[in-house]
């Protein structure tokens, strides 16, 4: 099962390329680094932990 690599931060709508630093939760909610830091690595949608999204090759 592959991750859905979303192309924009769900908070500020910043564009996220495949190699951009981005963070996801278990539900694949996706956020840029500044938005992740502002929520202390907690997903504002589900309350789950935000971790670094793997990079595409």
Order of alpha helices (4+ residues) and beta strands (2+ residues): beta-beta-alpha-beta
